[in-house]
Amino acid sequence: MKKLLLFIALGLFLVNVSFAQEVKPSFEKQNDLVKATYFYEDGQIKEVGFFKDDKLHDKWISYDKTGKVKVVANYENGMKEGTWYITGENSVKVVTYKSNRVVKVEEVDELEESLI
């Protein structure tokens, strides 16, 4: 019986520790949009973007664990729309979407800060 209680207590402790490390996303209403910010376990920002009527909308930016921009994406009512920038090791893919379909792919040397 003591072993069972110890096992249960240890299990509860581990569950509490794993939840303590979770960083919950934040949501902030901005006019007709909701700004969402998601985080890595260490509190660094992982992704920032907007929802409109519960659908991805407007600009979304994803970051790696060092804070470097990985992806700049654009949505319109849940559909991929406009220009996306996807960073790689030595270049940036520029993908243009229209109504959720790829219409053009290019590659450039670096991501311009003004696009973020």
N, C-alpha and C positions, 0 to 999 in steps of 0.2 A: 504494500500500500504506500509506503514511504517513497519507493521508487516511482510509482505512478504520479504522486503529488509533485515530486521533484521534476519529473518529465513534463508535466503540465505547466509548472511554474517556469521552467526553462523555455518552453514553447511560447508562453505569453511574453516573456522577456524579449525573445528574438523577434516576435511580431511587433512589439513596441519599438524596438531599436530600428527595425526596417521602416516603420512608418515615420519615425522621427527624422529619418534622412530624406524623406520625400519632400520636395518643395512644390507646393501647390501652385497652379497657374493663377494669374490675376486677370480680372475682367473689369473693364471700366467703360461705362456708357459715354459716348461722345456723339451728341446729336442723334442721328438715326443709325449709327454704327456702334458696335461694341469692340473695343480694343482688347485683344488678348495677348498676354505675355506668358510664355512657357519658359521653364528654367531647367538647367541641369541639376544634378544632385548637390553640387557644391554651391548653388545659388546663382551661377553665371546665367545670363540670358541665352536661351536656346533658339527661341523664335518669337517674333512679334508680328501681329497682323490684325486684321479686322474681320468681323462678321456683320452681315446684314440679313435680317430675317433668318437667322441660324445657318447661313451659307457663307463660305469664304468669299470675301469681297475686298477689293482695293489691293493695296500693296502688302505683301508678306515678306519678311526678311528672316532667314535662318542663319545662325552663327555656329561655328565649331566651338570646342571647349576652350580655345584660347581667345575667343572673341572676334575672330576673323570672319567676315561675311562669306557664307557658303553659297546662298541662293537669294536672289531678289526676284520675287514672283508677283504676278498680277492676276487677280481674279475679278470676274464680274458675275455676281449672283451664282457663285459656286462653280463657274466654268473658267478654265484657263483662257486668258485673254491678254493680248498685247505682248510686250517684250519681257522675257525672263533672262536673267543673267545667272549662270551656273559656273562657279569658280572651280578651277582645277589647280594642279601643282604649278603649271607654267603658263596657263592661258585661261580665258573665260569663253564659255560657249554662250552665244546670244541666240536664243530660240524665240521666234515670233509665233504666237498662237492667234487663231481667229476661231471663235466658237468652239473652243476645246480641241482644236486640231492644229498640228504643226504646219506652218506655211513657209517657214524659212529657218535655216540654221547657219550661223556664221561662227567664226572663232576670232577673238581679239587677244591682244597681249595682256591687258589688265582691265580691271573694273574701275570706271571713273567714279570718284567719291560723290559726285553730284547726282548719281543715279540712286544712291542709297537713301 
